[in-house]
Amino acid sequence: MTATLEPQQALALEQPEYRVEGPLKVTGSARYTADVQMPGMLHLAYTRSPRPHARIVRIDTSAARAVPGVRAVLTGADIGDVRLGRRMLDWPVLARERVLMVGDRLAAVAADTREAAEQAATLVDVEYEDLPVVATIDHALKPDAPVLHPDIDAYKFLGAKRPSTPHPNIHGYAMSQKSETGEAIEDVFAKADHVFEHTFTTAREFQGFIEPRACVVWIDEQDRVRVINTNKSPAALRQQMAVALDLPESQIVVEATFIGGDFGGKGLSIDEYACYLMARATGRPVKAVMTYVDELQASNARHSAVLKLKTAVSKDGRFLAHQSEAIIDGGAYAAGKVGPTLVVPAHTTLSGYHVPVTKLEVKAVYTNSIPGGSMRAPGDPQSMFAGESHVDMIARELGIDAIELRRRNALRDGEAAVNGELVHRARAVEVLGALERESRWDEPLPPGRGRGVALGVRHIGAGATSVLVRLQPDGRVAVITGVADQGGGAYTVLRRVASAVLSIDARHIDIVHSDTSGPAPDPGVGGQRVTHVLGRAVQTGATEFKARLEELAAETMGWPAGQVRLQGDRFLAGDASEAFDVVASRIAAGPAVEINGEYNGNHKPGEPGEFEFAGYVVDASVDRETGAVTINEVLLAADVGTIINPLAHQGQLEGGLMFGVGAALMEELVVRDGQVTTLTLGDYKLPCAKDTPPFRTVLLSDPTGPGPLGAKAAGELTNTSVAPAVANAVAAASGARVTSMPLTAERVLAALES
């Protein structure tokens, strides 16, 4: 929507604001799930498999049951075939016949203390018969490979049917193709002036949230299942638990507390199911808190991937056809994937460019390893690293400037992206122009330094939601929503939208989180949807609510009907005026005032999608003796709409940069023969303050975003194209092309010596 802001609205939005929950967090008053205590609460721990693939011969729990304080021990034999998942329920709550990964849960122990539960879990005696380990996607796809999920067709599946796949170890599959010219892609490749083929690999990554997953589950006096947890999508979890446990959704109430970071991972809940079964068995609340070892070896990491790209190019540098095959390592279970195709879109390479003929394919493969799931902009970091490295390699081969080649092929308004989706408000050309201008692109650098460019594009999340705007008895305004704030500042954004629309000070507004039994259900955080979808629902509800307050103010104050305006934190009626809180308190003494704000941001088939663009130029140096990479400077150009909170918006951009720096240079969950070897945050290297490079931002303001007051999104815009910009800078600085991420010193040195 194109927004024309009133002067007071624009002024209010220009003022940066700290988080509404900030004081609670910095004083230690915020309640996280791990802080929850209940009378009689038990603590849960698991016996986990040390083997990546084995048959369970025998489980003996007698020694565990004898530990003082232990109240119950459950195994797969006790609970039956109960499986969990966001879309396909394929992950056993407790394994019964086989284990498929290191860290698979074999027994659950509930005890009075966490220490007793953990001690007892170590005493469960398990006898295994080792089976062949399917450690790689190459092994998994062999014709004679062990089939890891022979009963996959019997698994519960939410929504549409599971996609058909070309191999029994492929659990997810998606393919899209288009031909705007009517030609077959093989014919375009056959007659093209140039055809380029390259293969890239990407690593598994851990989301890096500061708070591990946690939950408390109990059964209340009405026999309702009550859940307090760290899941960012409470309504979705309620549905998943209902299907897995054969319970009606109305019997489950899920409440999210403060969430200590998410970055995509906390859409999957793992422990709630065992906690429920244990609560049912003992009649007591049960609490589980994952350790970082659990998170690093047995949760839902970003998928590693192999991407094979092929592009036909004319002699003047126009992209004619593009084919990509992405094979992602889904690990032992597909439970962490939310889409109906059970993949992440790692195949949408060259997504910022217009290519007339395309064929894109992605396969998700089972292996005996840590499962794959969602992580900030799922699929895009893999596809961007491959696609933007590929474009740079083409530019060098053709002798065309890297920015110029991108500009020639960049998407324009109304053109179709590589997957056939029409693009609305494309700003790739403007982003590239800003990068070229502000980076001093044509100025030479000293030997050993180079500049690399990468163009990124990300969809703006959609979906439907509703909020309830209510006048409270004390005259304050409550915006009630079912969406959780996972640390991204959503509640501050929603309060500022309500403040701008109502034209009242934000101090009069409370954002109230409702559990899944409340009046404003929401599908949850993710995919850059909250500012757009929830913000528009708040805008809709607040607009109607304001009109209703103006009517009631006239009645309450005896002012002329139709002449009252709420503006600048005051009700105005001709020469008369009164402060908002004074009038609102009087209105609140009367009948209830509440308005439901609804919004559906889904676009219909054939309608243009909402996308935004960003790009980087990275200046980097390479030490030719060690392979070490130093980032000297980073320039970001970002396509932004109306900025709702400048402080938080810049924080999202900078956080995305550092997320990308970690992926580019250091982050990798190393897996050897099915065993994760980076089991601490000392081994798994996250970027820290000293890794932050000098950083400049150019904001290309365009207040025509689909969100409230013309806003766009920022959460997943800037992390995806950092790694290819770094790889391209390394190539420019040293001549060494690294096609695997992260670009560790060892990999760069190997490329220099090859």
C-alpha positions in Angstrom: 0.0 0.0 0.0 1.2 3.5 -0.7 1.2 5.5 2.5 0.8 9.2 2.9 1.6 9.9 6.5 0.2 12.9 8.5 3.0 15.1 9.8 2.4 14.0 13.4 2.5 10.3 12.3 5.7 10.8 10.4 7.3 12.7 13.4 6.2 9.9 15.8 7.7 7.2 13.7 10.9 9.0 13.2 11.6 8.9 17.0 13.6 5.8 17.9 12.2 3.7 20.8 13.6 1.0 23.0 11.7 -2.2 23.3 8.5 -2.1 25.3 9.7 -5.2 27.2 13.2 -3.8 27.6 12.9 -2.8 31.3 11.6 -6.2 32.3 14.5 -7.9 30.5 17.4 -5.8 31.7 16.1 -5.9 35.3 15.7 -9.7 35.3 11.9 -9.4 35.8 10.9 -11.0 32.5 9.7 -14.6 32.9 11.1 -17.1 30.6 10.0 -20.7 30.4 13.0 -22.0 32.4 11.9 -19.7 35.2 8.5 -21.3 35.6 8.0 -23.1 38.9 4.8 -25.1 39.9 3.9 -27.0 43.0 4.9 -30.7 42.6 6.6 -30.1 39.3 8.8 -32.9 38.0 11.9 -32.5 35.8 12.4 -34.5 32.6 15.6 -36.0 31.2 16.3 -38.5 28.4 18.4 -41.4 27.7 19.8 -40.7 24.2 21.4 -42.9 21.6 25.1 -42.7 21.1 24.8 -44.5 17.8 23.7 -43.0 14.4 21.9 -46.1 13.2 21.1 -49.2 15.2 18.4 -51.7 16.1 17.2 -51.5 19.7 17.7 -55.0 21.1 16.8 -54.4 24.8 16.1 -51.5 27.2 16.4 -52.1 30.9 15.2 -49.2 33.1 15.4 -50.9 36.5 18.5 -49.1 37.7 17.0 -45.8 36.7 13.8 -46.4 38.6 15.8 -47.1 41.7 17.3 -43.6 41.9 15.9 -41.6 44.8 13.4 -39.0 43.5 12.6 -40.7 40.3 8.8 -40.8 39.8 8.4 -42.5 36.4 10.4 -43.8 33.5 8.8 -44.2 30.0 10.1 -46.0 26.9 8.7 -46.4 23.4 7.2 -49.7 24.6 5.1 -47.8 27.1 3.8 -45.0 24.8 3.5 -46.7 21.4 4.3 -45.1 18.1 3.8 -41.4 18.9 5.6 -39.1 16.5 6.0 -35.4 16.3 6.5 -32.9 13.5 5.4 -29.5 12.0 4.0 -31.0 8.8 5.0 -34.6 8.6 5.0 -36.4 11.9 8.0 -38.8 11.4 10.1 -38.2 14.6 9.4 -40.7 17.4 8.8 -39.1 20.8 10.7 -42.2 22.1 12.3 -44.6 19.7 11.0 -48.2 19.7 12.7 -50.5 17.2 15.5 -48.4 15.7 17.5 -45.3 16.3 18.3 -43.1 13.3 20.6 -40.5 14.7 22.9 -39.8 17.6 20.8 -38.1 20.2 17.6 -40.1 19.4 15.5 -40.3 22.6 15.1 -43.9 24.0 13.7 -43.3 27.5 12.2 -40.4 29.4 12.8 -40.0 33.1 10.8 -37.7 35.5 12.2 -36.9 38.9 11.8 -34.4 41.7 15.0 -32.6 40.6 16.8 -32.2 37.3 19.9 -33.7 38.7 18.1 -36.9 39.7 16.5 -37.2 36.3 19.8 -36.7 34.5 21.5 -39.3 36.8 18.8 -41.8 36.3 18.8 -41.3 32.5 22.5 -42.4 32.4 21.6 -45.6 34.2 19.1 -46.9 31.6 20.8 -49.9 30.0 20.4 -50.2 26.2 21.7 -53.0 24.0 22.1 -52.1 20.3 22.8 -53.9 17.1 24.6 -51.5 14.8 23.2 -51.0 11.3 24.9 -49.5 8.2 25.3 -45.7 8.7 23.9 -43.6 5.9 26.1 -40.6 6.5 25.9 -38.6 3.3 23.3 -37.7 0.7 25.4 -39.5 -1.9 25.1 -42.7 0.1 21.4 -42.2 0.7 20.6 -41.8 -3.0 22.3 -45.0 -4.1 19.9 -47.7 -5.4 20.9 -50.2 -2.8 21.1 -47.7 0.2 19.2 -48.8 3.4 15.7 -47.2 3.4 15.6 -45.2 6.6 11.8 -44.7 6.7 10.2 -47.8 5.1 6.8 -46.8 6.7 6.8 -43.2 5.5 3.4 -43.6 3.8 1.8 -44.4 7.1 3.0 -41.2 8.9 0.5 -38.6 9.8 0.6 -35.5 7.6 -0.9 -32.1 8.2 -2.7 -30.6 5.3 -2.1 -31.8 1.7 -0.6 -35.1 0.9 3.1 -35.7 1.1 4.7 -35.1 -2.3 5.7 -38.1 -4.4 9.5 -38.5 -4.6 11.8 -40.3 -7.0 13.7 -42.3 -4.3 12.6 -43.8 -0.9 15.2 -41.8 1.0 13.9 -38.6 -0.5 11.3 -37.2 1.9 10.7 -33.9 0.2 10.6 -32.7 -3.3 9.7 -29.6 -5.3 10.1 -28.6 -8.9 9.1 -25.5 -10.9 9.7 -24.6 -14.5 8.7 -22.0 -17.0 9.4 -21.0 -20.6 8.3 -17.5 -21.5 9.6 -18.1 -25.1 7.9 -21.5 -25.5 11.3 -23.2 -26.0 12.4 -26.3 -24.3 15.3 -25.6 -21.9 17.5 -28.2 -23.6 17.1 -26.4 -26.9 18.1 -23.1 -25.3 21.2 -24.6 -23.8 22.1 -26.2 -27.1 22.2 -23.0 -29.1 23.4 -20.5 -26.5 26.6 -18.6 -27.0 27.8 -19.7 -23.5 26.8 -22.3 -21.0 28.2 -22.2 -17.5 28.0 -25.0 -14.9 29.2 -24.8 -11.3 28.6 -26.8 -8.1 28.5 -25.4 -4.6 28.1 -26.8 -1.1 26.9 -25.2 2.1 27.2 -26.3 5.7 24.8 -27.1 8.5 24.3 -24.2 10.9 22.9 -23.8 14.4 20.4 -21.0 15.0 22.4 -19.7 17.9 19.5 -18.5 20.1 20.7 -17.6 23.6 17.8 -19.6 25.3 17.5 -23.3 24.6 14.1 -24.8 24.1 12.0 -25.4 27.2 8.5 -26.3 28.2 6.2 -27.0 31.2 3.2 -29.2 30.6 0.4 -30.1 33.0 -3.2 -31.2 33.0 -5.6 -28.9 34.8 -8.8 -29.5 36.7 -10.9 -29.4 33.5 -8.6 -32.1 32.0 -7.2 -29.5 29.6 -3.5 -29.9 28.5 -1.7 -26.7 29.5 1.6 -25.8 27.9 4.0 -23.0 28.7 6.9 -23.0 26.3 9.3 -21.3 23.9 7.5 -22.1 20.7 7.1 -19.1 18.5 3.9 -20.5 16.9 1.6 -21.5 19.7 -1.5 -22.1 17.6 0.5 -24.3 15.2 1.9 -26.3 18.1 -1.6 -26.9 19.5 -2.6 -28.4 16.1 0.5 -30.5 15.9 0.0 -31.8 19.5 -3.6 -32.6 18.8 -2.8 -34.7 15.8 0.2 -36.5 17.4 -1.6 -37.3 20.7 -5.1 -37.9 19.3 -6.6 -35.0 21.3 -9.1 -32.4 20.3 -7.5 -29.0 19.8 -10.0 -27.4 22.2 -8.4 -29.5 25.0 -5.0 -28.0 24.5 -4.0 -24.5 25.6 -0.5 -23.2 24.6 1.0 -20.1 26.1 4.3 -18.6 25.0 6.4 -16.7 27.6 9.2 -14.4 26.7 11.4 -16.1 24.1 15.1 -15.7 24.2 15.8 -15.7 20.5 14.5 -18.0 17.7 16.0 -17.3 14.3 13.6 -19.9 12.8 14.5 -22.9 15.1 11.7 -22.5 17.6 8.9 -23.3 15.3 9.6 -26.9 16.1 8.8 -28.2 19.6 10.4 -31.4 20.7 9.9 -32.1 24.4 6.2 -31.1 24.9 5.0 -34.5 23.8 7.0 -36.5 26.3 6.2 -34.0 29.0 2.5 -34.5 28.3 2.8 -38.3 28.4 4.7 -38.0 31.7 2.2 -35.5 33.1 -0.6 -37.9 32.2 1.3 -40.8 33.8 2.2 -39.0 37.1 -0.6 -36.5 37.5 2.0 -33.7 38.0 3.4 -30.8 36.0 6.5 -31.8 34.1 9.3 -29.4 32.9 12.0 -30.0 30.3 14.9 -27.7 29.4 17.2 -28.7 26.6 21.0 -28.4 27.0 23.2 -26.9 24.3 24.6 -30.3 23.6 21.0 -31.4 22.9 20.4 -28.3 20.7 23.7 -28.8 18.7 23.3 -32.6 18.0 19.6 -33.4 18.2 17.4 -30.5 17.2 16.8 -28.9 13.7 19.8 -27.2 12.2 20.0 -25.3 8.9 20.3 -27.9 6.1 23.6 -28.5 4.4 23.2 -28.6 0.7 24.8 -29.4 -2.7 23.7 -27.1 -5.5 24.3 -27.7 -9.1 23.8 -24.7 -11.4 23.7 -24.4 -15.1 23.0 -21.1 -17.0 22.8 -20.2 -20.7 24.1 -16.7 -21.5 24.1 -14.7 -24.7 27.3 -13.1 -25.9 26.2 -9.7 -24.6 25.7 -11.1 -21.1 21.9 -11.8 -21.1 20.7 -14.8 -19.1 18.7 -17.0 -21.4 18.0 -20.2 -19.4 18.8 -21.4 -15.9 18.7 -24.8 -14.3 19.4 -25.7 -10.7 19.3 -28.9 -8.7 19.6 -28.5 -4.9 20.0 -31.6 -2.8 19.6 -30.8 0.9 20.5 -33.1 3.8 17.4 -33.4 5.8 19.0 -35.6 8.4 17.1 -38.4 10.2 13.7 -36.7 10.3 11.6 -34.2 8.3 9.8 -33.0 11.4 11.3 -29.6 11.4 10.0 -28.6 7.9 6.8 -26.7 7.8 6.0 -26.5 4.0 3.8 -29.1 2.3 6.7 -30.1 0.0 8.9 -30.8 3.0 11.8 -28.8 1.5 13.3 -25.3 1.9 13.5 -23.3 -1.3 17.2 -23.8 -1.9 16.6 -24.3 -5.6 15.4 -20.7 -6.3 18.9 -19.6 -7.4 19.2 -16.4 -9.5 16.0 -15.2 -7.7 16.9 -11.5 -8.3 17.1 -11.8 -12.1 14.9 -12.2 -15.1 15.6 -15.5 -16.9 13.0 -16.5 -19.6 13.5 -20.2 -19.4 14.1 -22.1 -16.1 13.9 -25.5 -14.4 14.4 -25.6 -10.7 14.5 -28.7 -8.6 15.1 -29.4 -4.9 15.2 -32.7 -3.0 15.4 -33.3 0.7 17.1 -36.5 1.6 17.1 -38.6 4.8 20.5 -39.4 6.3 21.6 -40.7 9.8 22.3 -37.2 11.0 20.9 -34.2 12.8 17.5 -33.2 11.3 17.2 -30.1 9.2 14.7 -27.3 9.9 14.1 -23.6 9.6 16.7 -21.0 10.2 16.5 -17.3 9.3 15.3 -17.1 5.7 15.1 -20.9 5.2 16.7 -21.9 1.9 17.8 -18.5 0.8 21.4 -18.5 2.3 22.1 -21.7 0.3 20.6 -20.5 -2.9 22.1 -17.0 -2.6 25.6 -18.3 -2.0 25.4 -20.6 -5.0 23.5 -18.2 -7.3 25.5 -15.0 -6.5 28.9 -16.9 -6.7 27.7 -18.4 -10.0 26.9 -14.9 -11.4 30.3 -13.6 -10.4 32.0 -16.5 -12.0 30.1 -15.8 -15.2 31.0 -12.2 -15.1 34.7 -13.0 -14.8 34.6 -15.5 -17.7 32.8 -13.0 -20.0 35.0 -10.1 -18.9 31.9 -8.1 -17.9 31.8 -5.9 -14.7 30.1 -7.8 -11.9 27.6 -5.0 -11.1 26.9 -4.4 -14.8 26.1 -8.0 -15.5 23.7 -8.0 -12.6 22.1 -4.8 -13.8 21.5 -6.1 -17.3 19.6 -9.1 -15.9 18.0 -7.6 -12.8 14.3 -8.1 -12.3 12.1 -5.2 -13.3 8.5 -4.5 -12.2 6.0 -7.0 -13.7 8.6 -9.6 -14.7 8.5 -13.1 -13.5 11.2 -14.5 -11.2 12.9 -17.8 -11.9 10.1 -19.7 -10.2 7.4 -18.0 -12.4 6.1 -15.7 -9.7 5.4 -12.1 -10.8 7.3 -9.5 -8.9 5.8 -6.2 -7.7 7.9 -3.1 -6.9 11.2 -4.6 -8.0 14.1 -2.4 -6.9 17.1 -4.5 -7.8 18.4 -1.8 -10.2 18.2 0.9 -7.6 20.1 -1.3 -5.1 22.8 -2.1 -7.5 23.2 1.6 -8.4 23.5 2.6 -4.8 26.2 -0.1 -4.2 28.2 1.0 -7.2 28.0 4.7 -6.2 28.6 4.4 -2.5 31.3 1.7 -2.5 33.6 3.6 -5.0 33.3 0.4 -7.0 35.7 1.5 -9.8 38.5 2.7 -7.5 41.4 0.3 -7.4 42.5 -1.5 -4.1 46.0 -2.5 -3.0 47.2 -6.0 -3.9 45.7 -8.7 -1.6 42.4 -6.8 -1.3 39.3 -7.1 -3.3 35.6 -6.1 -3.5 32.8 -8.5 -3.9 29.2 -7.8 -4.7 26.0 -9.8 -4.1 22.3 -9.0 -4.7 19.7 -10.4 -2.4 16.0 -10.7 -2.6 13.4 -11.9 -0.1 9.7 -12.2 -0.1 7.7 -10.3 2.5 5.7 -12.7 4.6 2.0 -13.1 4.2 -0.9 -15.0 5.8 -4.0 -14.0 7.7 -4.6 -12.9 11.3 -6.8 -10.8 13.6 -6.2 -8.7 16.7 -8.6 -7.3 19.2 -8.4 -3.6 20.1 -10.1 -2.9 23.5 -10.6 0.0 25.8 -9.7 -1.2 29.3 -11.5 -0.1 32.5 -8.7 2.4 33.4 -8.9 4.1 30.0 -5.8 2.5 28.5 -5.9 0.8 25.1 -5.1 -2.9 24.8 -4.1 -4.5 21.6 -4.7 -8.3 22.1 -2.8 -10.7 19.8 -1.9 -14.3 19.7 1.4 -13.7 18.1 4.5 -14.3 20.3 7.5 -11.9 20.4 10.5 -14.1 19.9 12.9 -11.3 20.6 12.5 -9.4 17.3 10.7 -6.4 18.8 7.2 -7.2 17.4 5.3 -5.8 20.3 7.1 -2.5 20.0 6.3 -2.3 16.3 2.6 -3.1 16.9 2.3 -0.5 19.7 3.9 2.1 17.5 1.5 1.3 14.6 -1.4 1.6 17.0 0.0 4.9 18.4 0.4 6.4 14.9 -3.0 5.4 13.7 -4.9 6.4 16.9 -2.7 9.6 17.2 -2.1 9.0 20.9 1.0 8.6 22.9 2.3 5.0 23.0 2.4 5.1 26.8 -1.4 4.7 26.7 -1.2 1.4 24.8 -0.6 -2.1 26.0 0.2 -5.1 23.8 -1.4 -8.1 25.4 -0.4 -11.7 24.4 -3.3 -14.1 24.4 -2.8 -17.9 24.7 -4.5 -20.2 22.2 -7.8 -20.1 24.0 -8.0 -16.3 23.6 -9.8 -14.1 21.1 -7.0 -13.4 18.6 -5.4 -16.5 17.2 -2.4 -16.2 15.0 -0.3 -18.7 13.0 2.9 -17.4 14.5 6.2 -15.6 13.9 8.2 -16.4 10.8 8.9 -15.6 7.2 8.9 -11.8 7.7 5.2 -11.7 8.3 4.6 -9.9 11.7 5.2 -6.3 10.7 3.2 -6.8 7.4 0.3 -9.0 8.5 -0.1 -8.2 12.2 0.7 -4.5 11.6 -2.0 -4.3 9.0 -4.5 -6.0 11.3 -3.6 -3.4 14.0 -3.9 -0.6 11.5 -7.4 -1.8 10.4 -8.6 -2.3 14.0 -7.1 0.9 15.3 -8.7 2.9 12.5 -12.2 1.7 13.3 -11.5 1.9 17.0 -10.5 5.6 16.7 -13.7 6.4 14.8 -15.7 4.7 17.5 -13.9 6.6 20.3 -14.5 9.9 18.5 -18.3 9.1 18.4 -18.3 8.1 22.1 -16.3 11.2 23.0 -19.0 13.4 21.5 -21.7 11.6 23.5 -19.7 11.6 26.7 -18.5 15.2 26.6 -21.6 16.7 25.0 -19.7 17.8 21.9 -21.3 18.1 18.5 -21.6 14.7 16.8 -19.3 14.3 13.8 -17.0 17.1 14.8 -14.7 15.3 17.2 -11.2 14.4 16.2 -8.6 12.4 18.1 -5.3 14.0 17.3 -2.0 14.6 19.1 -3.1 12.8 22.2 -6.1 15.0 22.6 -9.8 15.0 21.6 -10.6 18.1 19.6 -14.0 19.6 19.0 -14.0 23.1 17.6 -12.5 25.3 20.3 -12.9 22.6 22.9 -10.2 20.0 23.7 -9.4 17.5 26.4 -6.6 15.0 27.0 -7.0 11.5 25.7 -6.6 9.8 29.0 -9.3 12.0 30.7 -11.9 11.3 28.0 -11.0 7.7 27.6 -11.4 7.1 31.3 -14.9 8.5 31.2 -15.8 6.4 28.1 -14.5 3.3 29.8 -17.0 3.8 32.5 -19.7 3.0 30.0 -20.4 -0.1 27.8 -17.4 -2.1 26.6 -15.6 -0.8 23.5 -13.7 -3.3 21.4 -13.0 -3.7 17.7 -11.7 -6.8 15.9 -9.0 -5.9 13.3 -8.6 -8.5 10.6 -6.2 -8.8 7.6 -5.4 -11.3 5.0 -2.1 -10.7 3.2 -2.1 -13.7 0.9 -2.1 -12.9 -2.8 -4.1 -14.8 -5.3 -2.5 -17.0 -8.0 -1.3 -14.8 -10.8 -1.1 -11.7 -8.7 2.4 -10.2 -8.1 4.1 -11.2 -5.0 5.7 -8.8 -2.5 9.5 -8.8 -2.5 12.2 -6.6 -1.3 15.9 -6.3 -2.3 19.2 -5.7 -0.6 22.8 -6.0 -1.6 26.3 -5.9 -0.3 29.7 -4.8 -1.4 32.4 -6.4 0.8 36.0 -5.2 0.9 38.2 -8.1 2.1 41.8 -9.0 2.4 43.3 -12.5 2.1 46.5 -13.7 3.8 48.1 -15.9 1.1 50.2 -17.8 3.6 47.4 -18.8 6.0 44.2 -18.3 3.9 42.8 -16.1 6.6 40.1 -13.6 5.4 39.8 -10.1 6.9 36.7 -8.1 6.1 37.8 -4.5 5.9 34.5 -2.8 5.2 30.9 -3.7 4.4 28.4 -1.6 2.5 24.7 -2.6 2.6 22.1 -1.0 0.4 18.6 -2.0 1.4 15.2 -1.4 -0.1 13.0 -0.3 2.8 9.5 1.0 3.2 8.2 3.2 6.0 10.3 2.4 9.0 8.2 1.9 12.1 11.0 2.0 14.6 14.4 3.2 13.3 16.3 1.8 16.2 15.0 -1.7 15.9 15.1 -1.6 12.1 18.8 -0.8 12.1 19.3 -3.5 14.6 17.7 -6.0 12.3 19.9 -4.9 9.4 23.1 -5.1 11.5 22.0 -8.4 13.1 21.4 -9.8 9.7 24.9 -8.8 8.6 26.5 -10.6 11.5 24.4 -13.6 10.9 25.8 -13.6 7.4 29.3 -13.1 8.6 29.1 -16.1 10.8 27.8 -18.2 7.9 30.4 -16.9 5.6 33.5 -17.4 7.6 33.1 -19.6 10.6 29.8 -21.4 11.4 29.6 -25.1 10.7 28.0 -28.0 12.6 30.7 -30.6 11.7 29.3 -34.1 11.3 31.5 -37.2 10.9 29.9 -40.6 10.3 26.6 -39.3 11.7 28.2 -37.8 14.9 28.1 -34.0 15.5 31.6 -33.1 16.7 31.0 -29.4 17.4 29.1 -30.0 20.7 29.9 -26.8 22.5 29.7 -23.1 21.7 33.5 -23.2 22.0 33.7 -25.6 19.2 30.9 -24.1 17.2 32.2 -20.6 16.5 29.6 -17.9 16.6 30.7 -14.3 15.6 31.2 -11.9 18.5 31.8 -8.2 18.8 35.4 -8.4 17.7 34.3 -10.0 14.4 32.1 -7.1 13.5 33.5 -5.3 10.5 33.2 -1.5 9.7 29.7 -1.2 8.3 27.8 1.4 6.3 24.1 1.4 5.4 22.3 3.0 2.6 18.5 3.0 3.0 16.5 3.3 -0.2 13.2 4.5 1.2 10.0 3.6 -0.7 6.9 4.0 1.4 4.8 1.7 -0.8 5.3 -1.6 1.1 2.4 -3.9 1.8 2.7 -3.4 5.6 1.1 -0.8 7.9 1.7 2.8 6.8 3.7 1.5 3.8 6.2 -0.6 5.8 8.1 -3.6 4.4 10.2 -6.1 6.4 13.7 -6.4 7.7 14.1 -9.7 9.7 15.3 -11.9 6.8 16.4 -9.3 4.3 20.1 -8.9 5.0 21.6 -12.2 6.2 21.3 -14.1 3.0 23.7 -12.4 0.6 26.6 -11.7 2.9 28.4 -15.0 2.2 28.5 -14.7 -1.6 29.7 -11.1 -1.3 32.5 -12.4 0.9 33.3 -15.2 -1.5 33.4 -12.8 -4.4 35.6 -10.4 -2.5 38.0 -13.3 -1.7 38.1 -14.2 -5.4 38.8 -10.6 -6.4 41.5 -10.3 -3.7 43.3 -13.6 -4.4 42.1 -15.2 -7.6 41.0 -18.2 -5.5 37.4 -19.3 -5.9 35.9 -21.0 -2.9 32.7 -22.9 -3.7 32.0 -24.2 -0.2 30.8 -22.2 2.8 32.0 -21.3 5.3 35.2 -19.8 3.8 37.5 -21.0 6.6 41.2 -20.3 6.3 41.7 -24.0 5.5 39.4 -23.9 2.5 40.8 -20.6 1.2 44.3 -21.9 1.5 43.4 -25.1 -0.3 41.9 -22.9 -3.1 45.0 -20.8 -3.3 47.2 -23.9 -3.6 45.0 -25.7 -6.1 
